[in-house]
Amino acid sequence: MPDRERVARTIVLVEDKPQQNLVRRYLQRCRGNAYSDRQIDWRPLPAGRGSGEQYVRLEYPKQTRSCRSSLGKRASCLLIVMTDADTRETRKRGEQLSQELMAAEMEPRETAEPIVVLIPKRHVETWIQALLGKEVDEETDYTRAPHSSPSTEQIKRAANRAYDLTRPNTPLDAVRPPSLKASIPEWTKIPP
Amino acid sequence: MLTRFYADNYRCLVTFEFRPRAKQLVIGTNGTGKSTALDVLSLVRDVSVRGLTCADGLVGRTKTRWQQVEQQRFELDVTGNDTEYRYTLVVDEWGSPRRPRIKLEKVDCGGRPAFLFEEGKVHLFNDRHEDKVQYEFDWHRSALATIAERWDNKKLTWFKRWLGNVVHVQINPWAMSARSERESREPTKDLSNFADWFRHLKLESGRAVFEAISELAEAIPGLVGLEAKEAGLDVRVVQAEIAAGPNVAPAAYALHDLSEGQRTLIALYVLMHCAVTRDSTLLIDEPDNFIALPEVQPWLMKMLDRTDEQGAQVILVSHHPELLNQLAGQGGVVFARPDGLQTRAMPFEPPGDSGLTPAEIVARGWERA
């Protein structure tokens, strides 16, 4: 039964475990009973503290090239990338990624291309707190005390909320913080 | 959950301390004591819960060869049951001829005594830590192993149950027999009793087995069932039912008819569903042996999810790039013998400026540079 063989159709490139968990729970919510780890390739999590942003930036052209290749197209590949904006502007972080493509002599990412770029500001923990209904701002570092790291159950709830936000006709006026609101069109590129 | 493990004077483990996380990857080059550490954990379990005598695996030839120290000491710190436990076992050789004996065995709960066996005398404490009963006992074996659960020793017996449920495997598919003549509550390290264990699980953990088979159906194309079929008086044979195609009736294949990789996959998914339960600790030495590369990550991701969901603990020893890349950067521990002598457990914390994956760093040996 070749249809059961593993074919990775979604490639996920993230900086760290909390990002991986949020994307993973989101995909599980999207695909429900059809979710299968066999269709997802989780790219390595980087080694060393504070290296995630650099790792994603350097890996982005390679993974984009693989998805644009004939092999990637044959597998109907979707690339999901997440990188924290940290203290920079979200737009600047996106530009940095684009520059990496240019430096690799590759075409810029097109809107319709199956490449999802998610840039939480300040960190993914900011988004998780916001999705759990808490008042957040994009300057506070929610990865540090007194803020505790989110539990698996909280990440699952946050992912479910993110999924709800991507459903058609969902009012987005009240969505905060701005980086989360701006990311909704990217999330919606992930097939529900 | 095991929060600290200490061993002294056991092979290459000298004043060795290891503080594992809930999801712990252990890496290190060959001969650095990774498997030894897991072995000694299960040995302590076998002595202290399953009644193995000291002579069956402690002191004697297991003492560290390059030093002349008589005592072996082991400590386990465990968190669970809303309590911090510390189990201490000290073994030496005594008498003429010299024979291994337990010099000290004790369990403390929250820093207060729950059990003490010292110089041949047992002190049983109740849940209020009152020393209620004392008696003499054979010091060639663990006295803890003989303690039964009572209404007033729930704290102690929780610990004993936890230790008894520690599962340690190093899957050897060639040893996995299809034939079972009895049930077994625990798997052996090499899973040679897999059929006996599976027979027990089918009766006691039917739902977990069903879930394991459902997920195995994705990893082994065409698999529709896994059964322990009758094959004579008290004999059963574990067999997989596999359909060769979408419109082909399933055929039965005994475990030994399957490939080594398929047997390993069966073992891994059954372990994931039946040995990763609330408060359990599962130790797997090189889970990635024998299985195809595309199977490693799906199993690993499911295993990590299940560990989270069950509040369990899993300690994996591996050299596989997939495991390194997913786990090493998240609190991985490197076992090393820097001076060629005793093993040391060190955090895997390379500087973040190399742009390399954890597997690439380890392949270059740069984690030791």
Interface residues (C-beta under 8 A of the other chain):
Chain A: M1 P2 R4 E5 R6 D16 K17 R24 S36 D37 R38 I40 D41 W42 R43 P44 L45 P46 A47 G48 R49 G50 S51 G52 Q54 Y55 L58 T152
Chain B: A217 E218 A219 P221 G222 A243 G245 P246 P294 E295 Q297 P298 M301 K302 D308 E309 P321 L324 N325 Q326 A328 G329 Q330 F348 E349 P350 P351 G352 D353 S354 G355 L356 T357 P358 A359 I361
